[in-house]
Amino acid sequence: MADQRPVGFSRGLRLAGAAVHLYTASGSVLALLIVIAAMAGRTSTALWLGLATLFIDGTDGMLARRFRVKETIPWFDGARLDDIVDYLTYVFAPVVLLWTTDRLPSGSAGWVIAALPLLTSSFQFCRVDAKTSDHFFLGFPSYWNIVAFYVIVLGLSPTTTALIFVVCSILVFVPVRYVYPSRTEAFQVPTLVLTAIWLVTYALLVAELPHPNRFVLAVSLGYVVYYVALSGYLTAIGARRRRAQSGQGVQRG
């Protein structure tokens, strides 16, 4: 077996790498706190904790690259840790939140609808191509925390929520390439700026519950439209480029 001990790295850098992994893992604790808050009927608290998980998930990758965790701690799979935490914070905890706030249909239909994100996201998180080599998410990227946020902020009915669950679950299997805000290179600067603005609107909307400001809500939803439109545009451009390259390859052959 090859020696996987890091060579040539200071103890400080190795400790920094371990701290980054601990930072990522803290999201799992926040997921538990979201579930506890949801079961206690503290919806706003659950959403604030959800915002914290978004911040951690948006920054831990940058920190991991900065402190070269793959090199300093080569025996630890940070990507697997990230997937575990993301499943808890982006999928499991949000479904619990919607269940405890009666946003899902009652009876057996509710159980079926609640199971959809859990099952489809289990599939997606196990796909080796869920994140493409050029840094896109392939298929709906299990943003069930965002779905739960808007269901609560907009006060959507269980029927509407169920419809959204069905549509998003189907989109998991549709090969649209969704923007990875912190890594997709195309339009990265405006995307990061708008993502930061969206995070601010998230906080403002939670602070204003149960009567969110309509202008802030419009700005927040505008970002969602931008994100979906950009993802669709880049998917189409990428498909066209790949067809052109394939055609050139056939001609050379």
Secondary structure, 3 states (H helix, E strand, C coil): CCCCCCCCCCHHHHHHHHHHHHHHHHHHHHHHHHHHHHHCCCHHHHHHHHHHHHHHHHHHHHHHHHCCHHHHCCCCCHHHHHHHHHHHHHHHHHHHHHHHCCCCCCHHHHHHHHHHHHHHHHHHHCCCCCECCCCEEECCCCCHHHHHHHHHHHCCCHHHHHHHHHHHHHHCCCCCEEECCCCCCCCHHHHHHHHHHHHHHHHHHHHCCCCCCHHHHHHHHHHHHHHHHHHHHHHHHHHHHHHHHHHHHHHHC
